[in-house]
Amino acid sequence: MREKKRLFLIVAFLLAFLMLPVRVSAQADDGNAPDPADQTGDDLLSRMELDAVEKAVDELLEGQDFSFTGTLQRLIAGEAVFTAEGVEELLVNAAAGELLEQKQIMGYVLFLVLAAALLGNFSGMLQNGQLGDTGFYLIYLLLFALLLRGFAGVSSLVEQTMEGTLSFMKAAAPAYYLAVAASAGVTTASVFYQVLLLVFYLTEKLLLYVLLPGIHAYLLLSLVNQLTREDFLSRMAELLKSVLLWTLRTVLGMVVGLEVLQNLVAPAFDSLKRSAVGRTAGAIPGVGNAVNAVTEMILGSAVLIRNCVGALAVIVLVLSAVSPVLKLLITSLCYKLLSAAAQPVSDSRICGCLNTMGESCALLLRLLATMELLFILTITILAATLT
């Protein structure tokens, strides 16, 4: 009899506790209390502490009118963030601005290329060949200094963009961690955060402090090699370029493979625990269906917030990369076009110098694109795994 009484008391206590969500739902239907999903969404957004994220976005997208919190609320409400006309206007304005910025420096480079071509064509008419060589070296050194100045500008832009992106992701990581933990589970969120810490380390220690100076070294080796007619540093420059490209590919492949493997296990573990709890609660007569309904609403709200935060983080990453990517792309194409146009009339060393500048800008573009892809794939692979 005592065991039956204890069992009866335990069942009564569980029923009284589980009836609470039913009462909340009933009050929400009457319009006297807010919906549990809305309460969960508002509480989750308040716990994210988006002020630090907003500050990082303002520093990263300096000069652009973009509000992280406001755009997040619009995404959650189902409103359109961008239009096709707005995206087209953004790209056209950015490309036009970069073309105007490159106009002056390209004019100086073209003038030096024409001067080198004229000097090379008239050097055969001079009795003293050393005078022609001296004039060529003077023009080449001027071109050397001009190219280094231009490369320093684009390299500084890439470095600032990478540091700003890194600061933004460090500020947004805790907020996204809370959203993933609320929607998928603590195990999945912990795995995501560990992978993100690895990406932070690779970006800061390897990409910024090793590969970026390596691109500078490749440019200097190639330009010095073009200074004389003897080819004595080209193999070293090619080896350095190959090492840079292999490192970028290895880092990208390693991180993506690690994310895919971990996201195959951790979400399944959280899903198993959530399924076990849900089936246990759903098996209780009378209140099981109500508990499942409230749980589904709360999880649906958390999933919506998680996906919106992830999508907005990807949007910020893309917006931050638009200007430097277009600048690097236009600069690389311009130098390669100048090299191709100068080849029939100018010295081969001048053409090689211009082509090297184009290749160095292309390496900077790959470096920036690799960093952006590391963060974007980290978010999208997690979202695709949890879908």
N, C-alpha and C positions, 0 to 999 in steps of 0.2 A: 504493500500500500504506500509506503514512503517513497519508493522508487516511482510509482505512478504519479504521486503528487508532485514530485520534483520535475518529472517529465512534462506534466501539465503546466506548471509554472514557467518552465523554459519556453514552451511553445507559445504560451500567452504573451510572454515578454517579447518574443520575436515578432509575433503578429502585431503587437502594439507599436513596435519600432518600425516595422515595414509599412504600417498604415500611414505614417507621416507623409511620404511622397504623394499618397492618394489624396490626402487632405489639401496639400499644396496645389495639386493639379485641379482639384475641385474649385478652390478659391480662384485660381487663374482663369478657369472657365467662366466664372461669374464676373470677371473684370475687376475684382477687388485686389488682386495680387499679380505681380509680374510673372511671366513665363519662366520656368526653371532654366530653359536653354538660354534665354536672354540674360538671366541673372548670372549664369556661368560664363557667358561671353563677356559681359561687362566686368566681372570679377577677374577673368583671365587677362583682359586688356589692361586693367589697372595694375595687376601684378607684374606686367612686362617692363614697366618703367621705361617708356619710349623717349624720355627727354634726352638721354645720352645718345640714342640712335638719331634723333632729330638734329642734334648738334653736329654729329659726325656727317650726316647727309648735307647739312649746310656748308660744312667745310669742303666736302668732296665735290659737290655740285655748285661751287661758287659762281655767282652770276646767273643762275637759273632759279626761277620761281617754282620751287617744288617743296611740298610739305609731306613728310612721311606719314604722320598721323592722319592728316586729312585724306590723303590718297588711300590709306588703309581702310578708313571708314567708308569711303566710296566703293572700294572693292568688296567689302563685306556686305554693303547694301545692294550689290549687283550692278552698279553704275559703270559706264565705260570710262576708262582712265585716259586713253589716247584715241585719236581718230586718225584715219589714213591721211587726211590733209595736214594734220599737225605733225605726223611723223615725216611726211615728205618735206614740209617746210623746215623742220629741224635739220634734216640731212642736207638740204640745199643750202641753207644758211651756213652750216658748218663747213661744207665743201667750198663755198664761195669765199668765206673768211680765210680758209687755209690757202687758197689760190692767191688771194691778194697779199697774204703774208709772205708767200714764197716768191712773189713777183720781183721784188728788189734784189734779193740774194741771187736769184737765177739770172738776172740781168748782169750782175757783176761776174758770175761764173761764165756766162756766154761771151762776155767781152774778153776775158782772159783766154778762153778757148780759141777765139778768133785771132787774138794776138799771137798765141803760140802757133797757130796754123800759118799765119803770115810770116812769122819769123822762120819757121821751118822751111817754107817755100823759097824764101830769099837767102837762106843761109848758104846755099850752094853758090850764090853769086859773090859771096864775100871771100876775099883771098885768105883771110885768117879765120880758120874754122873755130878757134877758141872763142871768138867774139860771139858767134852764134850759139855755142854751148852755154856761155855765160848768160846771154839773154834768156835762153830757155830755162835755166836754173832759177833765175830771178822770177820769171813768170810762174814757174812751178811752185816756188816757195810762197808766192802770193796766193796761188790757188790752194796750196796746202793749209795756210793759215785761215783762209776763208771757209774751207770745208770743215776744219776743226771747230771753228766758231759756230757754224750751222749745226754740226753734230752735237756740240755741247748744249745747244738750245733744245733740240728734240730729246736728247738723253735726260736732261733735267726735267722736261715735261713727263717723260715716262716714269722717272723716279718719283716725282710728286704724285702722279696718279696711282702708282703701286702703293706708296705709303698711305695715301688717303683711302684707298680701297681696303687696305689691311686694317686701318683704324675703324672704318665703318663695319667691317665684318666682326671685329672684336667687340664692338658695341652692340651689334645685332644678334650675336650668338646666344647670349643669355635669354633674350626674349624668344628666339626661335626654339631654344631648348625647352622652355616652359610650355610652348604650344605643342611640341612633339610629345613631351611627357604627358600632357593632359589628353591628347588624342590617341596616341599609340602605346605609351607605356614608358616606364623609367628605363628599362633595359635598352630600348631603341634610342631613346634620347641620349643615354650615356655613350652608346656606340657612336652616334652622330657627333657628339661633342669631342670624343677622343680623335676621330678622324679629322675634325675641324682644327684641333690643336696641332695635329701633324701637318696640315696644310699651312697653318700659321708659321710653323717652324721652317718648313721648306721655303715658303715665300720670303721670309725675313732673312734667313741665314744663307740660303742657296741662291735664290733668284736675284735678290737685291745686292748681296755682298760678294757674290762669286761670279755669277753669269753676266751681270751688268758690267762690272769692270773687265770681264773677259771679252766682251764685245768692243770695248774701248781699245783693248790691247790688239784685237784683230784689225781694227781700222788703222792703228798706228803702224803695225807691221806691214800691212799692205801698202800704205802710202810711202813708207820709207823704202820698200822694195821697188816701187815705181820710180824712185829718184834717179837711179842709175840704169844703164842699159843691161847690166848683168842681173840675172834672176837668181838671187841668193837668199831670199826670205819667203818665197811663195809657198814652199812646202810647209814651212812652219805655220804660215797663215792658214793654209788649207787644213792642217791638222787641228789647229785651234778652233776653226769653224766647225769641223766635224765633231769635235768634243762638245761644243756648245749645243749643236743640234741633237746629238745623242742624249745629252743630259736632259734637255727639255722633253724629248720623247719618253725617256725612261721615267722621269718624275710624273708625267701625265698618266702613263700606262700603269705605274705602280699604285698611284692614288686611286684611280678609277677601279682597278682590279680589287684593291682592298675594300673599297666602299661596296662594290657588288657582292663580295663574299660575306662581309659582315651584315649587310642589309638582307641577305637571304636567311640568316639565322635569328637575329635579334627580334625582328617583327613577328616571326612565327612563335617565338617564346612568349612574347607579350600577348599575342592573339590567343594562345592556348590558355594562359591564366585568365584573361578576360572572358573567354568562352566558358571556362569551368565555373567562374563566379556567376555569370549570367544564367547558365542552365540551373545552377543550384537555387538561385533566387526565383527563377521562373517556374520551378517545380512546386513552389509553395501554393497551395490552393487558395483561390480568392484574390490574392494580391500579386501573384506572379506576373500576370500580364501588365498590370499597372507599373510595377517595378521595371520591367523590360522597356516599356514605352518611355518612361522618364529617362532611363539610362541611354536609350537610343537618341533622344533629343539632346541630351547633354553632350554625348560623344559627337553627334553631328555638328553641334555648335563649335566644339573644340577643333574638329577636322577643318571646318570652314575657316576658322581663324588661322590655323596652321598653314593651310594652302595659300591664304591671302598674304600672310607675312612672307612666306617663301617666294611667291610670285612677285611681291613688291621688292624684295631684296634682289631678285634677278633683274627687275626693271632698273633699279638704282645702279647695279653693276654695268648694265648695258649703256645707260645714259652717261655714266662716268667715262666709259671707254670710247664713246662716239668721236669726240674731238681729237684725242691723241691718235686713235686708229686712222682717222681720215688724214691727219697731218702726216703720219708716217707713211701711209700708202701713197699720198700725193707726192711727198718728197722723194720717196724711192723711185716712183715712176718718172718723175721729172729728171732725176740724175741718170737713170737708165736711157731715157730718150735723148738726153744731151750726149751721152756716150755713144749711142748708135749714130746720131747725126754727125758727130765730130770724127768718127772713125775714117771716112774717106779722105778728109782734108787735113786732119791734125795728127800730131805725134801719137804713137801707140801708148806711150806712157801717160799722156793726158787722158786718153780714153779709158785706160785701166784705172786711173785715179778716180774718175767719175763713176765708173762701174762699181768700184770698191765702196764708194759712198752710198750708192744705191743698195748694195748688198748689206752694208752695216745697218741702214735704216730698216731693211727687211728683217734682219735679226732682232732689232728692237721691237718690231711689230710682233714677231713670233714670241718673244719673251713676254710682252704685255698680254697677248692673246692666251698664252699658256696659263698665266696667273688668273685671268678672268675665267677661263674654262675650269680651272681647279675648283673655284668657289661655286660656279654655276652648276657644274656636274654634281658637286657634293649635295646641293639642295635638290636638284631634279631627280637624281637617282633615288634619294630617300623618299621623295614624294611619289615617284613611280612605284616603288616597292610597297608603299603603304596604301596604294589605291585599291 
